[in-house]
Structures are given as C-alpha cells and as structure tokens.
C-alpha cells in the first residue's frame, strides 16, 4: 500500500518493493489512491515500473486494505500487506490482521522525537521537526532537552521556518499535537523517550553514541547534527517504513527479513531417535502427554 493523498510517496515503493524483489516474492501488487482526476502520480508509476511491479490498482484508504485482504474480481487476495497510511489505514490493517492476513506492522501517522543539548544547531533541529510535521495534521513531533535556552532557540527557529513552508497549514496542525519537554538529566530524557518509543529518534548531543546505547525502543535512530531524518526517508540505507504510536516497543521496521518466512526441517535416523528418545519421553511424561511419549516409545521398541 502506497499512500498518495497529500504527497505521492514513491520512495515507499523503493522501501517495500526492493526488499520484496530481493526476497524473491513471486507476486507483488501495488494499491495507491488516484488524484481527483482519477490519475496516479507519474512518479509512483515510474518507480513501480523501475523495480518490476506490474500490477498497480487505483484504490486507496481502507478500501485498498480490504480489497487486498479479501480479494475482489480484479484485485487478488494477498498473504501479507505492507505500507504506511493514515490512522484509518492503520486501523484497517490491524483489523484484518486479527482475521489471519499478515501485516508488516502498525505504521500510521508519522512522528519524530529529537533529543538535543547545547551542541545542537537550532536551525537543523527546527528543520527536522518540520520535516515530520509536514507529513500531515495527525503527525507529531517531540523536542526533549535538559537545556531550556536551547529549547527556546529552537522554537524561535521553528516559527521562522514554518512561516515560509509551502505545507505550512498541515505542519501547523501537527505542531498543535506536539510538545517541547524539559528534563533534568539526559538519562531521564532517554527513559522518557524509551517509554514514548518514537518512530524516528534523533540524538543531536555531544555524547550521541553513548546515549544511543541506552535506547531500547525506537523505530530508527539518527545520531549527530548531520544525520537528518530525511536521509533515512530517502537514501542513507535504512528502511523508512517503521512502527508508530509506541509500537516500536514490540515491532521493528521493515527489512528484507519482513518478506521471508522460515520453514524448519528435521530427519532423525535410528541412531538419532535412540540418542534423544529417552529425553523426549521424560519431557512428554512430565507434561502429561502420553501419546507424545508413546510416539517415541514405539520407535525405540522397534529400533532394529
């Protein structure tokens, strides 16, 4: 699923399609909403063609998730649905997941948290906050620091950059959902951020690598003044399809592994069942599963 409402996210086709191709998926379909004229943005079509996706359907939102989950006369039923979306798309993915259709993760409205100290560049930080805020009115950005002066300097820069932003209206609404939080220590700040479990976490501090070792919950982490979140969205090599809304506590971002399932195999010889059989019998007996035990016992008795 490729969002296309307020922005044609052709980069998400790369983030999902390239690992799907590398994993050897035999069939990949793409659903994306058309514009008011019923057209799909050319960048989306070009990118799909570039990586070899030949089935593209003009449908978006909850309808697209339902079509892929259950199948229609035109859109085939799929095994797994990938891709971010708004809160309705995310909810639809979670609902069909309960009915047995696999999903990558809950990946809804975008968010970024930025931990800063006096070594950060306020202009950079403000730009990073706005880069997420412009995704949509339901996005959220969080600024965290132990330095109140730094927070105020960033807020001044934020107002300056917001005033000339083309998507100012969307970003302004997102900022209404957002917070600047003053903490006592960086350790407490990291505890807060681990609890928040942001989709994107930027650490623009002098000891960024040391603080990064304390991170437990985050979708993707960006270290230092030059590691902007936009780099991860497009070109640094990490995947930008990440868990949101605190789901980074339990989910990882999309990777090649997301498109692979594992099947295990075993073949025991006569010698093998003789060697491990008594252990299996003992464990099955302890669990009260007599038929499990007997499946081994009959083989040991007839192990010629």
N, C-alpha and C positions, 0 to 999 in steps of 0.2 A: 504494500500500500504506500503510495507516494502522495503526500499532501500537495495541494495545488491551489488552496484558497487564496490567501493573501500573498503568497510567494511560491513560485514554481521550484520546488526543491529537487532539482535534477541531481544535485550532489548526493542525495539519499539513494538514488538509483545505483550510483557507484558503490556506496557504502553497503548496500544489500546485494546488488547484482554481481559484483566482482567476487565476493566470497562464495556466493551460491554457485557461480560458474566453476570456481576453483575446487569446490567440494564435489562437483560432478552431478549436480541436480539435473535430472533428465527433463523436467518441465518447469519453467518459471513463467508465471503470468504477472501482469502489472495492472493495477487499478489506480486511476487518478481522476480527480474531478475536472470536467471541462470548464471553460470560461462561459460568460453569458451568451456567447455566440455558438456554443457547442464545440469549441475548438480546444485542443490540448496544446499547451505551450510548446513551441518548436524545440526548445532546449531539452525538454523531457523526452520527446520523440527521438531526437538525435542521440541522446545519451543511451536510451534503451537500445537503439539500433547498433550503437557503437560496441556494446558489450554482448550483443546477440540475443536480446529479449525480443521475441517476435509476436507475442500475444499481449496486446495493450487494450484495455477496456476503459471507456469513458464513463466511469462511475466513481463517486467519492462518498465520504462520510460513512455513517452506519450502514447504508445500503451496500456499499462495497464490501464491508466486512461480512455482512450477512450472505451476500452472493458467493463469496469465496468459501465461506464456512459450509453452506448447504448445497451450493451449486445451482445453476439455472439452466435454461435451454441453451444459453450462449456461453456463460462463464462456468468453467469446470470447478468442481469441488477440490479443495487443496488439503494437503496434510498439515501445513504449518503457515501461519500468517505473520509476516514481518512488516515493520514500518511504524513510524510515529504518527501521531494525529492529535486532534483536539480532545477535550475531555469526553466527548460523546463517542469518538472512535475508540479511545482507550477503554471506556466502559463496555462497549460492544465486544472488544477483543477479550475482555475478562469474562463476559457472559458466555461467549462461545467456547472459551477455554474450559468452562465448567462442564460443557457438553461433549468434550473429548477432542476438540480441534486445538492443536498446539499453537502457541504464540511465542514470539521472541521474549517479550517482557511487557509490563505496563509502561509504555513510553508516551506520556501525554504532554501537556503544555510545558515549555522549556523553562529551565531555571539555572542560575549560576550563583555561587557564593564566592566571595573574594575576601581572603584574609590578608591584611596589609599592616605594615609598620612604617616607620619614618623613612625607610629606604625606597619605598614605592614611588612611582611617578603618578601624581594625581590625574594628569591628563590621560595616561594609559588606562588607569583603573576606571575612570568615568567612561571611556570608550568601550571597555569590556562589559561594563554593566549595561550600557545602552545596546550593545550588540545582541544581548539576550532579550532585553526589554522590547526591542522592535519586532520580535517574532510574533507577538500578539498580545491582546489586552489581558489574557489569562496567564501570561508568563510572570515569573517572579525573580527578582534579584536581591541578594543579601550582601551587605557590606559589614565586615567584622574587623574590629581593631581594638588594641589597648590604648591607642593614642587618639584623644578627642580632636586635637588640632588637625591631624591627618584626615579624619572623617569630614571635618568642616571644609577643608581644602578640596576634597574630592566632590563634596556636594556643590560647591561653587562651580567647579569644572563641569559637573554633570548638567547643571542648569544652562551653562554656556553652550555645550554641545547639543543638548536637547533642542534648543531654540532653532537650530538650523537643520535638524534632522528631517528628511522627507517623510518618514513614518512617525512623525512626532506624536500624532494623536494616539496611535496604538501604544507607543512607548510610554506616554504619559499615563495611560490607564494601567499599564503594567507596574509602573512605579508606585501607583496607589496601593498595590498589593505588596509592596516591598519594604524592607527595613534596613536601617543602619544601626548596628548594635555595638555598644561599647562594653568591653570586657576588662577584667582586672589583669589577667595573665594570658599568655598565648596558649598555655596548657588548658586553661578553662575554655578558651576560644575553640580549640580543637575538639574538646568534649562536646561543646555546643554543635559544632559542625558535623561531628560523627552522629549525633542524635538527629540532626536535620537530614543527613545523607543526601547531599546535593547531586544533581545530575552532573554538573561541572563544578570543580573546585579549583580556584586559582589561589596560589600562595605566593604573594608578592612581598616576601620578607627577606631579611639578610640571611637568616638560617633556614631558608626554604626546604632544603633537602633533609635537614634534621627534623623539621616539623612534619615533613611528608611521611616519615617513618611512623608517626603517631596516627596517621589516617587509617581508619578501619572501614568506614562507609562512604563511598563516593563512586560516581559513575566513571569519571575520568579526571585526572589531576594535572594541573598545569603549573610549572614551577618557574619562578623568577619574573622579572619585569618584561621579558620579551616573549614569553610563552602565552600569547593571546589565545582566547578560546576559539577565535575564528580559524586559527591554524588547525585545530582538531576537527573543526567542521569541514575543512576542505582538503588539507594537504600534508599534515605532519605525519600521517601514517596510522593513527588510531581511528577507531570507528566512531562516528558521531551518533549512532543510534544507541541511546543509553537509557537506563531506568530513571524515572522521575517520581516526584511525590513521595520521597522517602523509601522507594522500592530498592534503592541501592544497598539497603541493609540485607537484602536477600538475593538480588539479581545482579548479574554482570552485564556489560554492554555486549552488543553483537560482535561476533568474531567468526572465523572460519569454522570453529567448533560448533557454532549455533546451527550450522547446516549439516552436521554429521550426527548420525546415531550409531551406537555401538552394539554389535551382536557378539555375545561370548560363545565359545565352543569348548567342549571337553570330550575326550575319548579315553576311557580307562581300560587298561589291559587286565588280564587275570592277575598279574603280579600287583598292579596298581590297586585294584579293589581289595586284594588281600592285605596290602600295606595300610590303607586308610579306612578299611571297613570297620574294624573294631571301634575306632573313634566316632564314626558316623552312628554306629549302633548305640554307643554310650550317650551321645548327644540327643538322638531321637528318643531314647528311653527317658532321659531327663525331662524332655518336653512333653512326654506322654503321647507321642505319635508312633503308635505301634506298627502301623502299616509302613511308615518311613523306615523304621528299623528292619522290618521283615524284608523290604526290597533289597537290603544288603545281606541279611542273614541267609536267604535262599541262594544267593550267588556264592556266598562263602561255603555253603554246604556242597554246592555242585561245582566248586572251582577245581576242575580236573587238570 
